[in-house]
Amino acid sequence: MKKLGKQYKQDYDFKRRARLHQSLFRRDILAVDCNEYGNRLLDADAKNLLNYYDQLNVRKALRERYPNYSRSRDADMLRSEHIPFNFFAPLKFDLVLAKDMICRVFGVNLKEIIRIEFEYAPKPKTDYLNDGTAFDTYIEFISSNDSRCGIGIEVKYTEKSYKIGEREQVNVSDKNSKYWSLTTSSKLFDDASVNKLIDDDMRQIWRNHLLGLSMINNGALDEFLSVILFPSGNHHFVKAISTYKSLMLGSAKNTINGLTFEEYISSIDENVPDIKDWKDYLDKRYIV
């Protein structure tokens, strides 16, 4: 049997359990050795794409978006960068499955799917937020009332908040920046609480939401839904999303939602063998 691999003593509780879970999956299911920590694949195995589901065009979608190898994305089973492909790539190549899943999971009615993209930001970026903000997964469709709609999905695994970066500091400090002009013009936020959007727990949620709002502002979309996808054990995002919604006005709260890994996986129909295998993989791979 392969070794479990080193764990990290400073992990907080859920991250500790998730690291162990990925280490066990690597050892017992993938049956390969690790690189330093138990959740890290050896380069050779990572280049063979063992971090990704091997059916339903998941690896094809990865290579279409990222032709070259990245150790941080492809070898670390604990980081979240690979997860959008395992969760959403099967939808990109099966529009029947995609329509069913999108309607069921996100509660929308659609006529036609326009595209499903990974690590997506509209161009030119100067017309939008003019920064590095991108959706981990982006779904665009025509709704039953002929509106052009977008769903921007940010995927988290064990991550929490992060400290502000230099470029971000400039944008949040300048009340004339696109961050603030969009926030004001959207009329979605409570003016009395709006300064809380710059807090460490709020900024990532705010930026992704703003990117979608900028697409509406530029006429690229009629409607937008921002979604944070995370495992239920990551309690940070349960609280952060609730706090973010509390800064919004009335029905504006419906433009952003949290979705757990468990909710998404449970919505997958088991009646088709290939789809059932994918559902079983996601459950075994990510549910701690």
Secondary structure, 3 states (H helix, E strand, C coil): CCCCCECCCCCCHHHHHHHHHHHHHHHHHHCCCECCECCEECHHHHHCCCCCCCCCCHHHHHHHHCCCCCHHHHCECCCCCCHHHHHHHHHHCCHHHHHHHHHHHHCCCEEEEEEEEEEECCCCHHHCCCCCCCEEEEEEEEECCCCEEEEEEEECCCCCCCCCCHHHHHHHHCCCCHHHHHHHHHCCECCCCHHHHHCCCCHHHHHHHHHHHHHHHCCCCCEEEEEEEECCCCHHHHHHHHHHHHCECHHHHHHEEEEEHHHHHHCCCCCCHHHHHHHHHHHHHHCC
